[in-house]
Amino acid sequence: RQLAPNVIFVLEQPEPNLRGLLGDLMGFVLTAVVVALAVALVVAFLLARSISRPVARLAEGASAMARGDYAARIPVKGQDELATLTQKFNEMASEVGRAHQMERDFIGNVSHDLKTPLTSIQGFSQAMLDGAISDQAGYKQAATIINTEAQRMDRLVSELLNLTRLQSGLVALELRPVEIAPVLHQLLLAMQPQAAAGGVQMIARLDAEGTIVLADVDRLKQAFGNLVDNAIKHTPHGGTVTASLERVPNGVQARIDDTGQGIPPEDLPRIMERFYQVDKSRSSAEGRSIGLGLAIAQEIVRAHHGQVTIESAPGQGTTVRVTLPASPTNGASSAKQRRGSKARQTEPLV
């Protein structure tokens, strides 16, 4: 059908309510903002709590250490940075506690080792002043004891000062290229009478002829002398002390083995500490050392850029290893030096 040409169709659509649409949209936005804010507050609270609790525990641990409680430990939870910090704090607390115990032992042992000779000196000098000693023989005996105890105190103070200077780096070593085998051999010969007096056999196995190290000979002899002396003193009559020397990569290693009673596992980590003695029932007055020899030996070896390690077990003796770096000029020794060193490889040492 054909429509009339002058007819116009108009389609009308109602205009949307913009205000209502905007109101609905604002409602959704405000709801989302409130929910997001609530979630953010909860997350922030939980995060702050997870951070504040470990920090509070660290603060409590620090306060406990300040009060002298070095045994306090903080439980480690998780694997984040705070857990790592807590672990480091526990390690620090262990080291501080160990250092504090060492300081207490040091003060106690120094006081004991000084008080013993002071008591003898005071007692005999007072007896002389009071007239309790009247004859010449008594005066001579008292004077001998006073002099002996004074020398003992002087030796203790000298070794303390020596160790302190070594640990603080105040001792200047006179390093020069030295063939290590003859140095050790001369030392063993010098200590042979001491070993014979204790009924101990000394054996030398010096297989590192021609090996040169940078060393202060006097200090190195002191270190090895302390180690050998300690081995002899802790080896029973009829036992053996064996000193050996061999080349290792980039250096030389000296070993001192004894057939003594050995060291209990609980004492082994502390054996190199100042004044530490495994047999605490024996004092230096009974022929034992004052407990500084091993500590001094370790500091001297460290000053030579070397290392001291000790292996021991009860009833199986003790092995002390001293490793020293070789001199850059190593290998330049003459054939005469090698022949001389080879001739000194004796077993047993007499």
DASUL-V84461 format. One record per backbone hydrogen bond with DSSP energy under -0.5 kcal/mol. NH is the residue of the N-H (numbers start at 1). CO is the residue of the C=O. E is the energy in kcal/mol with one decimal. If there is no record, write none. Layout:
nh:NH co:CO e:E
nh:NH co:CO e:E
//
This chain:
nh:7 co:4 e:-1.5
nh:18 co:16 e:-1.2
nh:21 co:17 e:-2.0
nh:22 co:18 e:-2.7
nh:23 co:19 e:-2.2
nh:24 co:20 e:-2.5
nh:25 co:21 e:-2.4
nh:26 co:22 e:-2.5
nh:27 co:23 e:-1.9
nh:28 co:24 e:-2.1
nh:29 co:25 e:-2.5
nh:30 co:26 e:-2.9
nh:31 co:27 e:-2.3
nh:32 co:28 e:-2.5
nh:33 co:29 e:-2.6
nh:34 co:30 e:-2.7
nh:35 co:31 e:-2.6
nh:36 co:32 e:-2.8
nh:37 co:33 e:-2.8
nh:38 co:34 e:-2.5
nh:39 co:35 e:-2.8
nh:40 co:36 e:-2.7
nh:41 co:37 e:-2.5
nh:42 co:38 e:-2.4
nh:43 co:39 e:-2.9
nh:44 co:40 e:-2.8
nh:45 co:41 e:-2.4
nh:46 co:42 e:-2.7
nh:47 co:43 e:-2.9
nh:48 co:44 e:-2.8
nh:49 co:45 e:-2.5
nh:50 co:46 e:-2.6
nh:51 co:47 e:-1.6
nh:52 co:48 e:-3.1
nh:53 co:49 e:-2.2
nh:54 co:50 e:-0.7
nh:55 co:51 e:-1.8
nh:56 co:52 e:-3.0
nh:57 co:53 e:-2.5
nh:58 co:54 e:-2.5
nh:59 co:55 e:-2.4
nh:60 co:56 e:-2.5
nh:61 co:57 e:-2.6
nh:62 co:58 e:-2.6
nh:63 co:59 e:-2.3
nh:64 co:60 e:-2.3
nh:65 co:61 e:-2.2
nh:66 co:62 e:-2.2
nh:67 co:63 e:-1.5
nh:68 co:65 e:-1.3
nh:69 co:64 e:-2.8
nh:70 co:68 e:-1.2
nh:72 co:69 e:-0.7
nh:77 co:75 e:-0.6
nh:84 co:80 e:-2.0
nh:85 co:81 e:-2.5
nh:86 co:82 e:-2.5
nh:87 co:83 e:-2.4
nh:88 co:84 e:-2.3
nh:89 co:85 e:-2.1
nh:90 co:86 e:-2.3
nh:91 co:87 e:-2.1
nh:92 co:88 e:-2.5
nh:93 co:89 e:-2.6
nh:94 co:90 e:-2.2
nh:95 co:91 e:-2.2
nh:96 co:92 e:-2.8
nh:97 co:93 e:-2.6
nh:98 co:94 e:-2.4
nh:99 co:95 e:-2.7
nh:100 co:96 e:-2.6
nh:101 co:97 e:-2.3
nh:102 co:98 e:-2.5
nh:103 co:99 e:-2.3
nh:104 co:100 e:-2.3
nh:105 co:101 e:-2.8
nh:106 co:102 e:-2.8
nh:107 co:103 e:-2.6
nh:108 co:104 e:-2.5
nh:109 co:105 e:-2.9
nh:110 co:106 e:-2.7
nh:111 co:107 e:-2.4
nh:112 co:108 e:-2.2
nh:113 co:109 e:-2.9
nh:114 co:110 e:-1.9
nh:115 co:111 e:-2.4
nh:116 co:112 e:-2.1
nh:117 co:113 e:-0.6
nh:118 co:114 e:-1.7
nh:119 co:115 e:-2.6
nh:120 co:116 e:-1.6
nh:121 co:117 e:-2.7
nh:122 co:118 e:-2.9
nh:123 co:119 e:-2.6
nh:124 co:120 e:-2.5
nh:125 co:121 e:-2.2
nh:126 co:122 e:-2.2
nh:127 co:123 e:-1.9
nh:128 co:124 e:-1.9
nh:129 co:125 e:-2.1
nh:130 co:126 e:-2.6
nh:131 co:127 e:-0.6
nh:131 co:128 e:-0.5
nh:132 co:127 e:-1.7
nh:133 co:127 e:-1.0
nh:134 co:132 e:-0.6
nh:139 co:135 e:-2.0
nh:140 co:136 e:-2.3
nh:141 co:137 e:-2.4
nh:142 co:138 e:-2.6
nh:143 co:139 e:-2.7
nh:144 co:140 e:-2.2
nh:145 co:141 e:-2.3
nh:146 co:142 e:-2.6
nh:147 co:143 e:-2.4
nh:148 co:144 e:-2.6
nh:149 co:145 e:-2.6
nh:150 co:146 e:-2.2
nh:151 co:147 e:-2.2
nh:152 co:148 e:-1.9
nh:153 co:149 e:-2.2
nh:154 co:150 e:-2.4
nh:155 co:151 e:-2.4
nh:156 co:152 e:-2.1
nh:157 co:153 e:-2.6
nh:158 co:154 e:-2.4
nh:159 co:155 e:-2.3
nh:160 co:156 e:-2.2
nh:161 co:157 e:-2.5
nh:162 co:158 e:-2.4
nh:163 co:159 e:-2.7
nh:164 co:160 e:-2.6
nh:165 co:161 e:-2.3
nh:166 co:162 e:-2.1
nh:167 co:163 e:-2.7
nh:168 co:164 e:-1.8
nh:169 co:166 e:-1.0
nh:170 co:165 e:-2.4
nh:171 co:165 e:-0.9
nh:172 co:170 e:-0.6
nh:173 co:171 e:-0.7
nh:175 co:173 e:-1.1
nh:176 co:215 e:-1.4
nh:178 co:213 e:-2.9
nh:180 co:178 e:-0.6
nh:180 co:211 e:-1.8
nh:183 co:179 e:-0.9
nh:184 co:180 e:-2.2
nh:185 co:181 e:-2.4
nh:186 co:182 e:-2.6
nh:187 co:183 e:-1.8
nh:188 co:184 e:-2.3
nh:189 co:185 e:-2.1
nh:190 co:186 e:-2.0
nh:191 co:187 e:-1.6
nh:192 co:188 e:-0.6
nh:192 co:189 e:-0.8
nh:195 co:191 e:-1.9
nh:196 co:192 e:-2.7
nh:197 co:193 e:-2.2
nh:198 co:194 e:-1.2
nh:199 co:196 e:-1.3
nh:200 co:195 e:-3.0
nh:201 co:239 e:-2.5
nh:203 co:241 e:-2.5
nh:204 co:346 e:-0.7
nh:205 co:243 e:-2.9
nh:207 co:205 e:-1.0
nh:207 co:245 e:-2.4
nh:211 co:208 e:-1.7
nh:213 co:178 e:-2.9
nh:215 co:176 e:-2.3
nh:215 co:213 e:-0.8
nh:217 co:215 e:-0.8
nh:220 co:216 e:-2.9
nh:221 co:217 e:-2.7
nh:222 co:218 e:-1.9
nh:223 co:219 e:-2.3
nh:224 co:220 e:-2.6
nh:225 co:221 e:-2.8
nh:226 co:222 e:-2.2
nh:227 co:223 e:-1.9
nh:228 co:224 e:-2.8
nh:229 co:225 e:-2.6
nh:230 co:226 e:-2.1
nh:231 co:227 e:-2.0
nh:232 co:228 e:-2.6
nh:233 co:229 e:-2.3
nh:234 co:230 e:-1.4
nh:235 co:232 e:-1.4
nh:236 co:234 e:-0.5
nh:238 co:199 e:-3.2
nh:239 co:236 e:-2.2
nh:241 co:201 e:-2.8
nh:242 co:257 e:-3.1
nh:243 co:203 e:-3.1
nh:243 co:241 e:-0.5
nh:244 co:242 e:-0.5
nh:244 co:255 e:-2.7
nh:245 co:205 e:-2.5
nh:246 co:253 e:-2.1
nh:248 co:251 e:-2.1
nh:251 co:248 e:-2.3
nh:252 co:324 e:-2.5
nh:253 co:246 e:-3.1
nh:254 co:322 e:-2.9
nh:255 co:244 e:-2.6
nh:256 co:320 e:-2.3
nh:257 co:242 e:-2.9
nh:258 co:318 e:-2.1
nh:259 co:240 e:-1.1
nh:261 co:234 e:-0.8
nh:267 co:264 e:-1.2
nh:268 co:264 e:-1.3
nh:269 co:265 e:-0.6
nh:270 co:267 e:-1.2
nh:271 co:267 e:-0.5
nh:271 co:268 e:-1.1
nh:273 co:270 e:-2.0
nh:275 co:291 e:-2.9
nh:276 co:273 e:-1.3
nh:276 co:291 e:-0.6
nh:280 co:278 e:-1.3
nh:282 co:279 e:-1.4
nh:286 co:283 e:-1.6
nh:287 co:284 e:-1.4
nh:288 co:283 e:-1.2
nh:296 co:292 e:-2.6
nh:297 co:293 e:-2.4
nh:298 co:294 e:-2.4
nh:299 co:295 e:-2.0
nh:300 co:296 e:-2.3
nh:301 co:297 e:-2.3
nh:302 co:298 e:-2.4
nh:303 co:299 e:-2.0
nh:304 co:300 e:-1.0
nh:304 co:301 e:-0.6
nh:305 co:302 e:-2.0
nh:306 co:301 e:-2.7
nh:307 co:323 e:-1.9
nh:309 co:321 e:-2.3
nh:311 co:319 e:-2.8
nh:313 co:317 e:-1.3
nh:315 co:261 e:-3.2
nh:316 co:313 e:-2.3
nh:317 co:260 e:-0.7
nh:318 co:258 e:-0.9
nh:319 co:311 e:-3.2
nh:320 co:256 e:-2.1
nh:321 co:309 e:-2.9
nh:321 co:319 e:-0.5
nh:322 co:254 e:-2.9
nh:323 co:307 e:-2.6
nh:323 co:321 e:-0.5
nh:324 co:252 e:-2.7
nh:324 co:322 e:-0.5
nh:326 co:250 e:-1.7
nh:327 co:212 e:-3.0
nh:330 co:327 e:-2.2
nh:331 co:210 e:-0.8
nh:332 co:329 e:-1.5
nh:338 co:334 e:-1.8
nh:339 co:335 e:-2.5
nh:340 co:336 e:-2.3
nh:341 co:337 e:-2.5
nh:342 co:338 e:-2.5
nh:343 co:339 e:-1.8
nh:344 co:340 e:-0.6
nh:344 co:341 e:-0.9
nh:345 co:342 e:-1.2
nh:346 co:344 e:-1.9
nh:349 co:202 e:-2.2
//
